[in-house]
Amino acid sequence: MQGQHLISQLSEEISKVIKGKDEAIMMILTVLLAQGHVLIEDVPGVGKTTLAMALGKATGLGFRRAQFTPDVMASDITGFTMFNKEENRFEYRSGLVMTNILLADEINRTSPKTQSALLEAMEEKRVTVDGAVHRLPDPFMVIATQNSQGYVGTFPLPEAQLDRFMVKISMGYPSVAEEAMMMMERLGENPVNDVDNIMSAEQLQCCIDEVQEVEFASGLCRYVAELSAATRRHSAVELGVSPRASLAIMNAGRAYAYINGRDYVVPEDIVRLLMPVFAHRIVLKQETRLSRFNIRSVLEDIVSSVTPPIRGKR
């Protein structure tokens, strides 16, 4: 597949700015090719916003940043209708969502009403304002960042909102060597300004189309369905994953295989993606949260309980 080389170049270009975070870059590219959305949760200042900005610049797509604060209104995101006196009619004024890549910065600092304004856009790639439907540009992707829930002045995202995100990842702190290198680079101009445009929107669309050709065997469909069902009946889980999660891991698996130079998905891809795709969709029972049992250990338990399909068997 011709586009795989371009994606490799895209990854290298973003790595010029984000040091030592190859896994985070891999995940965000996986979501981009799978036409999903990503939630990045971490402490402030570890490069969440920089990663999103570097992706927007390297892909050459339309990019907008929404800084979510308690006073941001839903109409700021979706747009609004305004009466034009000269033409004696109402006109639609687009909001920040009318772009290819929307950076929803610190999404959990705004009110639930404003958070919910993104639901239709993320699921159906459109917004409805005063009864009129407006299609979003294609491709469309939301990269949302949020601080850890322990920070003051945040509104936890409800399960319905979390379910719209294909993956949830964490950047983590850099190593001492990586942090020192970052400081040296920031002595001059901001490295984000040096990010080159690697591909056009048309080339990216070709890559997305090629991902749709990646084989996902029927045995893997059964495997994913059994993993999803296992989350719903696990003794430590109050709320398991929805069928949307099964579709998400299927689409992410095809994109992940594509990035890794394959035209077929293997069970190892599914296991690798289980944590970023499933973890934020699972709610543990109250008594489980008070014990040492966490979501990672639940997913490890589930993986060990479900037999993967035999490779090469459909």
ZAMARGU-4260 file (C-alpha; in steps of 0.2 Angstrom, whole numbers, plus 5000, padded with zeros to 4 digits):
<rodrens>
0) 5000/5000/5000 | 5008/5016/4994 | 5002/5028/5008 | 5011/5018/5022 | 5027/5027/5018
5) 5019/5044/5020 | 5012/5039/5037 | 5030/5034/5042 | 5036/5051/5036 | 5022/5059/5046
10) 5026/5050/5062 | 5045/5055/5060 | 5040/5074/5057 | 5029/5074/5073 | 5043/5066/5083
15) 5054/5081/5079 | 5043/5090/5092 | 5037/5077/5104 | 5052/5068/5110 | 5051/5050/5117
20) 5033/5048/5114 | 5032/5036/5100 | 5017/5026/5107 | 5007/5042/5109 | 5011/5047/5091
25) 5007/5029/5085 | 4990/5030/5094 | 4985/5047/5088 | 4989/5042/5070 | 4979/5026/5072
30) 4964/5036/5077 | 4967/5048/5063 | 4967/5034/5050 | 4952/5025/5058 | 4942/5041/5058
35) 4939/5042/5076 | 4943/5054/5091 | 4956/5054/5104 | 4956/5059/5122 | 4973/5064/5130
40) 4972/5064/5149 | 4987/5069/5159 | 4995/5083/5170 | 4997/5100/5163 | 5013/5104/5153
45) 5018/5087/5146 | 5015/5091/5128 | 4996/5086/5125 | 4993/5102/5115 | 5009/5102/5106
50) 5006/5085/5099 | 4989/5090/5092 | 4996/5106/5085 | 5011/5096/5077 | 4998/5084/5069
55) 4988/5098/5062 | 5003/5107/5054 | 5011/5091/5047 | 4995/5085/5039 | 4990/5102/5031
60) 4972/5100/5037 | 4961/5114/5044 | 4965/5116/5062 | 4956/5125/5076 | 4959/5126/5095
65) 4945/5128/5107 | 4951/5133/5124 | 4937/5126/5135 | 4933/5137/5151 | 4917/5137/5161
70) 4911/5152/5151 | 4912/5144/5134 | 4895/5141/5127 | 4888/5127/5115 | 4885/5140/5101
75) 4904/5144/5102 | 4907/5126/5096 | 4893/5122/5085 | 4889/5140/5078 | 4873/5150/5078
80) 4860/5158/5067 | 4860/5177/5065 | 4848/5189/5057 | 4855/5198/5042 | 4845/5215/5041
85) 4851/5219/5023 | 4845/5203/5016 | 4831/5200/5028 | 4835/5182/5032 | 4844/5172/5045
90) 4861/5166/5041 | 4872/5152/5049 | 4888/5158/5057 | 4900/5143/5059 | 4908/5138/5076
95) 4925/5131/5080 | 4919/5114/5075 | 4919/5118/5056 | 4937/5112/5053 | 4946/5095/5050
100) 4955/5094/5067 | 4947/5102/5082 | 4958/5103/5098 | 4946/5103/5112 | 4959/5109/5125
105) 4955/5105/5143 | 4938/5099/5139 | 4934/5094/5157 | 4935/5113/5162 | 4919/5118/5153
110) 4901/5114/5158 | 4892/5098/5153 | 4880/5108/5141 | 4895/5113/5131 | 4903/5096/5132
115) 4887/5089/5125 | 4888/5101/5110 | 4901/5089/5103 | 4891/5073/5104 | 4882/5075/5087
120) 4898/5081/5078 | 4909/5067/5085 | 4896/5053/5080 | 4888/5059/5064 | 4900/5073/5058
125) 4887/5086/5057 | 4879/5099/5068 | 4861/5104/5070 | 4858/5123/5073 | 4840/5129/5074
130) 4834/5114/5065 | 4846/5116/5050 | 4859/5102/5048 | 4877/5107/5043 | 4890/5094/5037
135) 4907/5095/5044 | 4923/5095/5033 | 4930/5078/5029 | 4940/5071/5037 | 4935/5077/5055
140) 4944/5073/5071 | 4942/5079/5089 | 4958/5079/5099 | 4953/5083/5117 | 4964/5085/5132
145) 4960/5085/5150 | 4968/5087/5166 | 4967/5073/5179 | 4950/5072/5188 | 4958/5078/5205
150) 4961/5096/5199 | 4950/5109/5205 | 4937/5117/5193 | 4934/5102/5182 | 4918/5093/5176
155) 4920/5074/5174 | 4915/5068/5157 | 4899/5057/5157 | 4900/5040/5150 | 4890/5044/5134
160) 4904/5057/5130 | 4918/5046/5134 | 4911/5032/5123 | 4913/5044/5108 | 4932/5044/5110
165) 4940/5029/5101 | 4955/5029/5112 | 4961/5037/5128 | 4979/5039/5131 | 4991/5047/5143
170) 5008/5056/5138 | 5017/5054/5154 | 5033/5063/5160 | 5048/5063/5149 | 5065/5055/5154
175) 5078/5067/5161 | 5088/5066/5144 | 5072/5070/5134 | 5068/5084/5145 | 5085/5091/5144
180) 5085/5090/5125 | 5068/5099/5125 | 5075/5113/5135 | 5090/5115/5123 | 5078/5115/5108
185) 5067/5129/5116 | 5082/5140/5118 | 5079/5145/5100 | 5062/5146/5090 | 5048/5135/5095
190) 5051/5118/5086 | 5032/5117/5081 | 5036/5131/5069 | 5048/5120/5060 | 5036/5106/5057
195) 5034/5103/5038 | 5018/5099/5029 | 5021/5081/5024 | 5005/5077/5015 | 4989/5085/5007
200) 4971/5081/5012 | 4969/5071/4996 | 4984/5060/5001 | 4978/5058/5018 | 4961/5053/5011
205) 4969/5040/5000 | 4978/5032/5016 | 4961/5032/5025 | 4954/5023/5010 | 4968/5010/5010
210) 4965/5007/5028 | 4947/5001/5023 | 4955/4987/5012 | 4965/4980/5027 | 4958/4962/5031
215) 4949/4959/5047 | 4945/4941/5047 | 4928/4934/5054 | 4937/4925/5068 | 4943/4941/5074
220) 4926/4948/5074 | 4921/4934/5085 | 4936/4937/5096 | 4932/4955/5099 | 4914/4951/5102
225) 4919/4939/5116 | 4931/4951/5124 | 4917/4964/5124 | 4905/4952/5132 | 4918/4947/5145
230) 4919/4965/5151 | 4900/4965/5154 | 4899/4949/5165 | 4916/4952/5174 | 4913/4951/5193
235) 4922/4968/5196 | 4913/4978/5182 | 4898/4988/5185 | 4897/4994/5167 | 4905/4985/5152
240) 4909/4991/5135 | 4896/4995/5122 | 4895/4988/5104 | 4902/5005/5099 | 4918/4999/5108
245) 4919/4983/5097 | 4917/4993/5081 | 4930/5005/5088 | 4943/4992/5091 | 4940/4984/5074
250) 4943/5000/5065 | 4958/5005/5076 | 4965/4987/5073 | 4964/4990/5054 | 4973/5007/5055
255) 4986/5000/5068 | 4990/4985/5056 | 4991/4998/5041 | 5004/5009/5051 | 5014/4993/5055
260) 5015/4989/5036 | 5002/4975/5035 | 4986/4973/5025 | 4979/4961/5038 | 4975/4962/5057
265) 4981/4949/5069 | 4975/4945/5087 | 4990/4954/5095 | 4984/4970/5087 | 4968/4968/5097
270) 4977/4964/5113 | 4988/4979/5111 | 4973/4991/5108 | 4962/4984/5122 | 4968/4996/5135
275) 4967/5013/5125 | 4951/5008/5117 | 4941/4999/5131 | 4948/5006/5148 | 4939/5023/5148
280) 4922/5014/5144 | 4923/5002/5159 | 4915/5007/5176 | 4921/4997/5190 | 4910/4992/5205
285) 4912/5003/5220 | 4919/4989/5231 | 4932/4986/5217 | 4938/5003/5217 | 4942/5002/5235
290) 4953/4987/5232 | 4969/4985/5223 | 4959/4978/5208 | 4960/4991/5193 | 4954/4992/5175
295) 4971/4986/5169 | 4970/4970/5179 | 4952/4967/5174 | 4957/4968/5156 | 4972/4957/5158
300) 4960/4945/5167 | 4948/4946/5152 | 4962/4943/5139 | 4968/4927/5148 | 4950/4921/5149
305) 4946/4922/5130 | 4954/4911/5117 | 4961/4920/5102 | 4958/4914/5085 | 4971/4903/5076
310) 4981/4914/5064 | 4977/4910/5046 | 4960/4902/5051 | 4945/4913/5045
</rodrens>
